[in-house]
Amino acid sequence: MTCPICRKETDPKYRPFCSKRCADVDLGRWLTGAYAIPAEEDDLPDEADAAAPPRPH
């Protein structure tokens, strides 16, 4: 298995990464929004839905 950041061989201590540096690079990408899971437009509330009062359960 290779490191997803630099493609070097992984280190079991930092798996799936090769080092703490690459693990930190990956974490930084998640925290800054470089990685994102796209949402479908249907998943977003319409403006009318956002303005409506919440419905009782």
Jmol script that loads the backbone (N, CA, C; Angstrom):
load data "model"
ATOM      1  N   MET A   1       0.846  -1.177   0.000  1.00  0.00           N
ATOM      2  CA  MET A   1       0.000   0.000   0.000  1.00  0.00           C
ATOM      3  C   MET A   1       0.891   1.240   0.000  1.00  0.00           C
ATOM      4  N   THR A   2       0.471   2.261  -0.717  1.00  0.00           N
ATOM      5  CA  THR A   2       1.254   3.494  -0.760  1.00  0.00           C
ATOM      6  C   THR A   2       0.493   4.643  -0.095  1.00  0.00           C
ATOM      7  N   CYS A   3       1.243   5.599   0.360  1.00  0.00           N
ATOM      8  CA  CYS A   3       0.697   6.789   1.023  1.00  0.00           C
ATOM      9  C   CYS A   3      -0.136   7.586   0.007  1.00  0.00           C
ATOM     10  N   PRO A   4      -1.351   7.985   0.369  1.00  0.00           N
ATOM     11  CA  PRO A   4      -2.185   8.746  -0.560  1.00  0.00           C
ATOM     12  C   PRO A   4      -1.688  10.176  -0.807  1.00  0.00           C
ATOM     13  N   ILE A   5      -0.762  10.657   0.011  1.00  0.00           N
ATOM     14  CA  ILE A   5      -0.247  12.013  -0.152  1.00  0.00           C
ATOM     15  C   ILE A   5       0.997  12.025  -1.036  1.00  0.00           C
ATOM     16  N   CYS A   6       2.009  11.205  -0.701  1.00  0.00           N
ATOM     17  CA  CYS A   6       3.282  11.269  -1.433  1.00  0.00           C
ATOM     18  C   CYS A   6       3.610  10.005  -2.218  1.00  0.00           C
ATOM     19  N   ARG A   7       2.819   8.971  -2.073  1.00  0.00           N
ATOM     20  CA  ARG A   7       2.978   7.696  -2.788  1.00  0.00           C
ATOM     21  C   ARG A   7       4.161   6.849  -2.309  1.00  0.00           C
ATOM     22  N   LYS A   8       4.775   7.178  -1.171  1.00  0.00           N
ATOM     23  CA  LYS A   8       5.820   6.328  -0.598  1.00  0.00           C
ATOM     24  C   LYS A   8       5.153   5.141   0.086  1.00  0.00           C
ATOM     25  N   GLU A   9       5.952   4.154   0.442  1.00  0.00           N
ATOM     26  CA  GLU A   9       5.436   2.984   1.157  1.00  0.00           C
ATOM     27  C   GLU A   9       4.909   3.425   2.532  1.00  0.00           C
ATOM     28  N   THR A  10       3.802   2.856   2.967  1.00  0.00           N
ATOM     29  CA  THR A  10       3.203   3.271   4.240  1.00  0.00           C
ATOM     30  C   THR A  10       3.992   2.721   5.425  1.00  0.00           C
ATOM     31  N   ASP A  11       3.847   3.404   6.544  1.00  0.00           N
ATOM     32  CA  ASP A  11       4.434   2.982   7.813  1.00  0.00           C
ATOM     33  C   ASP A  11       3.274   2.511   8.678  1.00  0.00           C
ATOM     34  N   PRO A  12       3.350   1.294   9.231  1.00  0.00           N
ATOM     35  CA  PRO A  12       2.231   0.790  10.047  1.00  0.00           C
ATOM     36  C   PRO A  12       1.827   1.740  11.179  1.00  0.00           C
ATOM     37  N   LYS A  13       2.773   2.504  11.682  1.00  0.00           N
ATOM     38  CA  LYS A  13       2.483   3.439  12.775  1.00  0.00           C
ATOM     39  C   LYS A  13       1.539   4.563  12.319  1.00  0.00           C
ATOM     40  N   TYR A  14       1.620   4.953  11.036  1.00  0.00           N
ATOM     41  CA  TYR A  14       0.827   6.078  10.524  1.00  0.00           C
ATOM     42  C   TYR A  14      -0.153   5.650   9.429  1.00  0.00           C
ATOM     43  N   ARG A  15      -0.346   4.381   9.271  1.00  0.00           N
ATOM     44  CA  ARG A  15      -1.178   3.864   8.187  1.00  0.00           C
ATOM     45  C   ARG A  15      -2.510   4.577   8.085  1.00  0.00           C
ATOM     46  N   PRO A  16      -2.954   5.001   6.941  1.00  0.00           N
ATOM     47  CA  PRO A  16      -2.482   4.663   5.599  1.00  0.00           C
ATOM     48  C   PRO A  16      -1.392   5.594   5.076  1.00  0.00           C
ATOM     49  N   PHE A  17      -0.815   6.393   5.934  1.00  0.00           N
ATOM     50  CA  PHE A  17       0.212   7.346   5.516  1.00  0.00           C
ATOM     51  C   PHE A  17       1.605   6.793   5.783  1.00  0.00           C
ATOM     52  N   CYS A  18       2.622   7.487   5.260  1.00  0.00           N
ATOM     53  CA  CYS A  18       4.007   7.047   5.463  1.00  0.00           C
ATOM     54  C   CYS A  18       4.646   7.744   6.654  1.00  0.00           C
ATOM     55  N   SER A  19       4.067   8.861   7.081  1.00  0.00           N
ATOM     56  CA  SER A  19       4.679   9.639   8.162  1.00  0.00           C
ATOM     57  C   SER A  19       3.634  10.540   8.822  1.00  0.00           C
ATOM     58  N   LYS A  20       4.017  11.103   9.943  1.00  0.00           N
ATOM     59  CA  LYS A  20       3.150  12.057  10.633  1.00  0.00           C
ATOM     60  C   LYS A  20       2.929  13.284   9.754  1.00  0.00           C
ATOM     61  N   ARG A  21       3.960  13.688   9.015  1.00  0.00           N
ATOM     62  CA  ARG A  21       3.842  14.851   8.124  1.00  0.00           C
ATOM     63  C   ARG A  21       2.713  14.650   7.117  1.00  0.00           C
ATOM     64  N   CYS A  22       2.679  13.489   6.454  1.00  0.00           N
ATOM     65  CA  CYS A  22       1.633  13.243   5.461  1.00  0.00           C
ATOM     66  C   CYS A  22       0.253  13.140   6.129  1.00  0.00           C
ATOM     67  N   ALA A  23       0.204  12.561   7.322  1.00  0.00           N
ATOM     68  CA  ALA A  23      -1.069  12.503   8.050  1.00  0.00           C
ATOM     69  C   ALA A  23      -1.545  13.918   8.373  1.00  0.00           C
ATOM     70  N   ASP A  24      -0.623  14.789   8.766  1.00  0.00           N
ATOM     71  CA  ASP A  24      -0.983  16.179   9.070  1.00  0.00           C
ATOM     72  C   ASP A  24      -1.403  16.945   7.819  1.00  0.00           C
ATOM     73  N   VAL A  25      -0.750  16.669   6.695  1.00  0.00           N
ATOM     74  CA  VAL A  25      -1.142  17.306   5.430  1.00  0.00           C
ATOM     75  C   VAL A  25      -2.587  16.925   5.093  1.00  0.00           C
ATOM     76  N   ASP A  26      -2.910  15.644   5.254  1.00  0.00           N
ATOM     77  CA  ASP A  26      -4.268  15.174   4.967  1.00  0.00           C
ATOM     78  C   ASP A  26      -5.278  15.832   5.906  1.00  0.00           C
ATOM     79  N   LEU A  27      -4.964  15.895   7.193  1.00  0.00           N
ATOM     80  CA  LEU A  27      -5.860  16.541   8.155  1.00  0.00           C
ATOM     81  C   LEU A  27      -6.065  18.009   7.792  1.00  0.00           C
ATOM     82  N   GLY A  28      -4.996  18.697   7.427  1.00  0.00           N
ATOM     83  CA  GLY A  28      -5.100  20.098   7.024  1.00  0.00           C
ATOM     84  C   GLY A  28      -6.006  20.286   5.823  1.00  0.00           C
ATOM     85  N   ARG A  29      -5.949  19.351   4.893  1.00  0.00           N
ATOM     86  CA  ARG A  29      -6.839  19.437   3.720  1.00  0.00           C
ATOM     87  C   ARG A  29      -8.300  19.294   4.115  1.00  0.00           C
ATOM     88  N   TRP A  30      -8.575  18.392   5.056  1.00  0.00           N
ATOM     89  CA  TRP A  30      -9.969  18.251   5.523  1.00  0.00           C
ATOM     90  C   TRP A  30     -10.425  19.517   6.252  1.00  0.00           C
ATOM     91  N   LEU A  31      -9.557  20.053   7.105  1.00  0.00           N
ATOM     92  CA  LEU A  31      -9.947  21.204   7.911  1.00  0.00           C
ATOM     93  C   LEU A  31     -10.133  22.482   7.094  1.00  0.00           C
ATOM     94  N   THR A  32      -9.415  22.613   5.989  1.00  0.00           N
ATOM     95  CA  THR A  32      -9.550  23.809   5.154  1.00  0.00           C
ATOM     96  C   THR A  32     -10.610  23.662   4.076  1.00  0.00           C
ATOM     97  N   GLY A  33     -11.215  22.485   3.988  1.00  0.00           N
ATOM     98  CA  GLY A  33     -12.268  22.275   2.996  1.00  0.00           C
ATOM     99  C   GLY A  33     -11.743  21.868   1.628  1.00  0.00           C
ATOM    100  N   ALA A  34     -10.470  21.509   1.529  1.00  0.00           N
ATOM    101  CA  ALA A  34      -9.927  21.064   0.243  1.00  0.00           C
ATOM    102  C   ALA A  34     -10.591  19.766  -0.196  1.00  0.00           C
ATOM    103  N   TYR A  35     -10.960  18.939   0.776  1.00  0.00           N
ATOM    104  CA  TYR A  35     -11.730  17.738   0.488  1.00  0.00           C
ATOM    105  C   TYR A  35     -13.180  18.068   0.815  1.00  0.00           C
ATOM    106  N   ALA A  36     -14.064  17.692  -0.055  1.00  0.00           N
ATOM    107  CA  ALA A  36     -15.484  17.924   0.217  1.00  0.00           C
ATOM    108  C   ALA A  36     -16.298  16.846  -0.465  1.00  0.00           C
ATOM    109  N   ILE A  37     -17.355  16.461   0.158  1.00  0.00           N
ATOM    110  CA  ILE A  37     -18.278  15.504  -0.431  1.00  0.00           C
ATOM    111  C   ILE A  37     -19.397  16.319  -1.055  1.00  0.00           C
ATOM    112  N   PRO A  38     -19.546  16.233  -2.371  1.00  0.00           N
ATOM    113  CA  PRO A  38     -20.566  17.060  -3.028  1.00  0.00           C
ATOM    114  C   PRO A  38     -21.973  16.644  -2.613  1.00  0.00           C
ATOM    115  N   ALA A  39     -22.813  17.618  -2.431  1.00  0.00           N
ATOM    116  CA  ALA A  39     -24.214  17.379  -2.108  1.00  0.00           C
ATOM    117  C   ALA A  39     -25.036  17.604  -3.363  1.00  0.00           C
ATOM    118  N   GLU A  40     -26.076  16.826  -3.489  1.00  0.00           N
ATOM    119  CA  GLU A  40     -26.980  17.046  -4.611  1.00  0.00           C
ATOM    120  C   GLU A  40     -27.876  18.225  -4.282  1.00  0.00           C
ATOM    121  N   GLU A  41     -28.258  18.968  -5.292  1.00  0.00           N
ATOM    122  CA  GLU A  41     -29.071  20.163  -5.072  1.00  0.00           C
ATOM    123  C   GLU A  41     -30.383  19.839  -4.373  1.00  0.00           C
ATOM    124  N   ASP A  42     -30.929  18.650  -4.574  1.00  0.00           N
ATOM    125  CA  ASP A  42     -32.187  18.266  -3.932  1.00  0.00           C
ATOM    126  C   ASP A  42     -32.036  18.138  -2.421  1.00  0.00           C
ATOM    127  N   ASP A  43     -30.803  17.954  -1.935  1.00  0.00           N
ATOM    128  CA  ASP A  43     -30.566  17.825  -0.502  1.00  0.00           C
ATOM    129  C   ASP A  43     -30.634  19.160   0.228  1.00  0.00           C
ATOM    130  N   LEU A  44     -30.567  20.256  -0.507  1.00  0.00           N
ATOM    131  CA  LEU A  44     -30.564  21.577   0.104  1.00  0.00           C
ATOM    132  C   LEU A  44     -31.995  22.082   0.277  1.00  0.00           C
ATOM    133  N   PRO A  45     -32.308  22.714   1.394  1.00  0.00           N
ATOM    134  CA  PRO A  45     -33.676  23.220   1.581  1.00  0.00           C
ATOM    135  C   PRO A  45     -33.966  24.400   0.654  1.00  0.00           C
ATOM    136  N   ASP A  46     -35.201  24.458   0.190  1.00  0.00           N
ATOM    137  CA  ASP A  46     -35.630  25.605  -0.613  1.00  0.00           C
ATOM    138  C   ASP A  46     -35.766  26.818   0.293  1.00  0.00           C
ATOM    139  N   GLU A  47     -35.721  28.002  -0.300  1.00  0.00           N
ATOM    140  CA  GLU A  47     -35.879  29.225   0.497  1.00  0.00           C
ATOM    141  C   GLU A  47     -37.225  29.228   1.212  1.00  0.00           C
ATOM    142  N   ALA A  48     -38.279  28.748   0.560  1.00  0.00           N
ATOM    143  CA  ALA A  48     -39.605  28.708   1.178  1.00  0.00           C
ATOM    144  C   ALA A  48     -39.611  27.752   2.369  1.00  0.00           C
ATOM    145  N   ASP A  49     -38.921  26.630   2.246  1.00  0.00           N
ATOM    146  CA  ASP A  49     -38.846  25.674   3.354  1.00  0.00           C
ATOM    147  C   ASP A  49     -38.075  26.266   4.532  1.00  0.00           C
ATOM    148  N   ALA A  50     -37.050  27.029   4.236  1.00  0.00           N
ATOM    149  CA  ALA A  50     -36.236  27.629   5.299  1.00  0.00           C
ATOM    150  C   ALA A  50     -37.020  28.691   6.063  1.00  0.00           C
ATOM    151  N   ALA A  51     -37.944  29.380   5.400  1.00  0.00           N
ATOM    152  CA  ALA A  51     -38.704  30.442   6.036  1.00  0.00           C
ATOM    153  C   ALA A  51     -39.924  29.906   6.775  1.00  0.00           C
ATOM    154  N   ALA A  52     -40.363  28.723   6.456  1.00  0.00           N
ATOM    155  CA  ALA A  52     -41.562  28.154   7.078  1.00  0.00           C
ATOM    156  C   ALA A  52     -41.240  27.729   8.510  1.00  0.00           C
ATOM    157  N   PRO A  53     -42.234  27.853   9.405  1.00  0.00           N
ATOM    158  CA  PRO A  53     -42.001  27.404  10.779  1.00  0.00           C
ATOM    159  C   PRO A  53     -41.844  25.884  10.809  1.00  0.00           C
ATOM    160  N   PRO A  54     -41.112  25.364  11.780  1.00  0.00           N
ATOM    161  CA  PRO A  54     -40.929  23.931  11.845  1.00  0.00           C
ATOM    162  C   PRO A  54     -42.239  23.215  12.116  1.00  0.00           C
ATOM    163  N   ARG A  55     -42.384  22.062  11.505  1.00  0.00           N
ATOM    164  CA  ARG A  55     -43.602  21.259  11.687  1.00  0.00           C
ATOM    165  C   ARG A  55     -43.449  20.379  12.928  1.00  0.00           C
ATOM    166  N   PRO A  56     -44.523  20.206  13.706  1.00  0.00           N
ATOM    167  CA  PRO A  56     -44.445  19.317  14.885  1.00  0.00           C
ATOM    168  C   PRO A  56     -44.270  17.868  14.444  1.00  0.00           C
ATOM    169  N   HIS A  57     -43.600  17.097  15.289  1.00  0.00           N
ATOM    170  CA  HIS A  57     -43.336  15.687  14.956  1.00  0.00           C
ATOM    171  C   HIS A  57     -44.471  14.824  15.311  1.00  0.00           C
TER     172      HIS A  57
END
end "model"
wireframe off; spacefill off
backbone 0.3
color backbone group
